[in-house]
Amino acid sequence: METGRTGADGVFELRYRRILLKLSGEALMGACDYGIDPDVLARLAGEIRDLCVTGVQIGVVIGGGNIFRGAGLAAAGMDRVTADHMGMLGTVMNALAMQDALERLQVRTRVMSAVKINQVCEDYIRRRAVRHLEKGRVILFAAGTGNPFFTTDSAASLRAIEIGADLLIKATKVNGVYSADPVRHADAVFYSRLTYDQALKEKLQVMDATALVLCRDQGMPLRVMNIYEAGALRRLLGGEDVGSLVYSEE
């Protein structure tokens, strides 16, 4: 499942035409307790820019947990639909911030929202999104699926399948998939490769079940990797076995 490699002449050779990168909102916080760390935002934008110059087409889904997490307030008594709508708006704010960071690096970028916010970004229309990608623009998919009760992991799975991505990459704070939280459990077992059925059966914290089943049924390969490791994304796309690969059984 390699995406590319650097040939003998030093030229980066693509193997994947199109990818979907899922970033958590928390990834934008850095060392902060809330919101967006400008330094982290700039570094992530730089990594995406470095991928763009290779010619790979890139879609991005960003969560909103650094600003608002709908499920949390719903558990405290807020109406779940209202809470999820607020969470969707948090993802739009993150997408706009990333768009600004990318455009400052001269990367052509479009934000496409699953809910109508015409004055600040485009509506999500699949055919238009594909056309943007074909023209070399980075697409930031905002507002999740546009429906309550669905996570941004599910949105990432859905968008990856809709745009015909060759690979879904989930960027996390750890090096891949473990049997338990490696920060809290030193004896956690690392999985370099596993099937979607295994992840579901063992209830591994890869993505929520809806997202996993969607990827499994549509044969969408998933890479889980550490976004805080500088250059890891490019190494992954260069053919290195970075992180964990989750795949559908034949």
C-alpha positions in Angstrom: 0.0 0.0 0.0 2.9 2.4 -0.7 2.1 5.8 -2.2 5.4 6.6 -3.8 9.1 6.6 -3.6 12.1 8.7 -4.5 13.8 7.3 -7.6 17.5 7.1 -8.4 17.3 10.6 -10.0 16.0 12.0 -6.8 12.5 12.6 -8.2 9.5 11.7 -5.9 7.5 9.0 -7.7 3.8 8.9 -6.9 1.9 5.7 -6.4 -1.2 7.1 -4.9 -3.1 9.7 -6.9 -5.4 11.0 -4.2 -5.5 10.9 -0.4 -7.8 12.0 2.4 -6.1 13.3 5.6 -8.1 13.2 8.8 -6.8 15.6 11.5 -8.3 15.9 14.9 -9.2 19.3 16.3 -7.0 18.5 19.2 -4.0 18.2 16.9 -4.2 21.9 16.3 -4.0 22.8 20.0 -0.3 21.8 20.5 0.6 22.6 24.1 -2.5 24.8 24.5 -5.6 23.8 26.5 -8.0 25.2 23.9 -8.2 26.7 20.4 -5.4 26.8 17.8 -1.7 26.9 18.3 -0.4 29.1 15.4 3.0 27.3 15.4 1.3 23.9 15.1 -1.0 25.2 12.4 1.9 26.5 10.4 3.8 23.3 10.7 0.9 21.1 9.6 0.2 23.5 6.7 3.9 23.2 5.7 3.6 19.4 5.7 0.6 19.5 3.5 2.4 22.0 1.2 5.3 19.6 0.9 2.9 16.9 -0.2 1.2 19.1 -2.7 4.5 19.7 -4.6 4.7 16.0 -5.3 1.5 16.2 -7.3 -0.7 14.1 -4.9 -4.3 15.4 -4.7 -5.2 16.1 -1.1 -8.5 16.3 0.8 -8.5 17.1 4.5 -11.2 16.7 7.2 -10.5 18.5 10.5 -12.4 17.7 13.7 -13.6 20.4 16.1 -12.7 19.1 19.5 -10.2 21.9 20.2 -13.1 24.4 20.1 -16.3 22.4 20.9 -17.2 18.8 21.3 -20.9 18.2 20.9 -21.1 14.8 22.5 -19.6 16.3 25.7 -22.3 18.9 26.2 -25.0 16.5 25.1 -23.9 14.2 28.0 -24.3 17.2 30.3 -27.9 17.8 29.2 -27.8 19.9 26.1 -30.0 18.8 23.2 -27.7 16.4 21.1 -28.7 17.9 17.7 -28.0 21.4 18.9 -24.7 20.3 20.4 -23.7 18.5 17.2 -24.6 21.6 15.1 -22.3 23.7 17.3 -19.5 21.1 16.9 -19.9 21.3 13.1 -19.4 25.1 13.3 -16.2 24.4 15.2 -14.9 22.3 12.3 -15.6 25.2 10.0 -13.5 27.5 12.1 -10.6 25.1 12.0 -10.9 24.7 8.3 -10.9 28.4 7.7 -7.8 28.7 9.9 -6.0 26.0 7.9 -7.1 27.6 4.6 -5.5 30.8 5.7 -2.2 29.0 6.8 -2.1 27.1 3.5 -2.7 30.2 1.3 0.0 32.0 3.1 2.3 29.3 1.7 0.9 29.8 -1.8 -1.2 26.6 -1.7 -4.5 26.9 -3.6 -7.2 25.9 -1.1 -11.0 25.6 -0.9 -13.2 25.1 2.1 -16.3 23.1 1.4 -19.0 22.9 4.1 -21.6 20.2 4.5 -23.9 22.9 5.9 -24.7 26.0 4.0 -22.5 29.0 5.0 -22.2 30.6 1.6 -20.7 33.8 2.8 -17.6 32.2 4.2 -17.1 29.0 2.2 -18.4 26.8 -0.6 -21.2 24.3 -0.2 -20.0 20.7 -0.5 -20.8 19.3 -3.9 -19.0 16.1 -4.7 -18.5 16.8 -8.4 -17.1 20.2 -7.7 -14.8 18.9 -5.0 -13.4 16.3 -7.5 -12.8 19.1 -10.0 -11.0 21.2 -7.4 -8.7 18.2 -6.6 -8.0 17.6 -10.3 -6.9 21.2 -10.6 -4.4 20.7 -7.8 -6.3 22.5 -5.1 -6.4 21.3 -1.5 -9.9 20.7 -0.3 -10.8 21.2 3.4 -14.1 19.4 4.1 -15.9 21.1 7.0 -19.0 20.6 9.1 -18.7 16.8 9.2 -21.4 15.0 7.3 -23.8 17.8 7.9 -25.9 15.6 10.1 -26.0 15.2 13.9 -24.9 11.9 15.6 -22.1 11.4 13.1 -18.4 12.0 14.0 -15.8 13.6 11.9 -14.2 10.2 11.6 -17.3 9.1 9.8 -17.2 12.2 7.7 -13.6 11.4 6.8 -14.5 7.9 5.8 -17.5 9.1 3.7 -15.5 11.9 1.9 -12.6 9.5 1.2 -15.0 7.1 -0.5 -17.0 9.8 -2.3 -13.9 11.5 -3.9 -12.3 8.1 -4.8 -9.3 8.5 -2.5 -6.7 5.8 -2.7 -5.8 6.1 1.0 -7.4 7.5 4.1 -4.8 8.7 6.6 -5.8 9.3 10.2 -3.3 11.6 12.0 -3.1 11.1 15.8 -0.9 11.7 18.8 0.5 8.2 18.9 2.5 6.1 16.4 -0.5 3.9 15.2 -2.9 1.4 16.6 -2.3 -0.1 20.0 -4.2 -2.6 22.1 -4.6 0.1 24.8 -3.6 3.7 25.3 0.2 3.6 25.1 0.5 6.8 27.2 -1.3 5.1 30.1 -0.3 1.5 29.5 3.4 0.8 28.9 2.6 -2.8 28.0 0.2 -1.8 25.1 0.8 -3.9 22.0 1.4 -2.1 18.7 -0.3 -3.3 15.5 1.6 -2.7 12.3 -1.2 -4.3 10.3 -4.8 -5.4 11.2 -8.1 -5.9 9.5 -11.2 -3.8 10.1 -13.0 -6.9 11.5 -10.2 -7.3 14.0 -10.4 -3.6 15.0 -14.1 -4.0 15.5 -14.0 -7.3 17.4 -11.3 -6.1 19.8 -12.9 -2.7 20.1 -9.6 -0.9 19.3 -9.8 2.9 19.4 -9.0 3.4 15.8 -12.2 5.2 14.7 -15.8 4.8 15.7 -17.6 1.7 14.4 -19.7 3.6 11.8 -16.5 4.9 10.2 -14.7 1.5 10.3 -17.7 -0.4 8.8 -18.0 2.1 6.0 -14.3 1.8 5.1 -14.4 -2.0 5.5 -17.4 -2.4 3.2 -16.0 -0.1 0.5 -12.4 -1.5 0.7 -10.9 1.8 1.7 -7.4 1.3 3.2 -6.6 3.3 6.4 -3.2 4.4 7.8 -3.0 5.6 11.4 0.1 7.6 12.2 1.7 10.2 14.5 1.1 13.7 13.1 3.6 15.2 15.6 6.5 13.4 14.0 8.0 15.9 11.6 8.2 14.6 8.0 6.2 11.4 8.7 3.5 12.2 6.2 6.0 12.6 3.4 7.9 9.4 4.4 4.6 7.5 4.4 3.8 8.7 0.9 7.4 7.9 -0.1 6.8 4.2 0.7 8.0 3.8 4.3 5.9 1.6 6.5 4.8 4.4 8.8 2.2 3.8 11.5 -0.5 1.1 11.3 -2.3 -0.2 8.2 -6.0 -1.2 8.6 -7.4 -3.0 5.6 -10.4 -5.1 4.4 -10.0 -8.8 4.1 -10.3 -10.2 0.5 
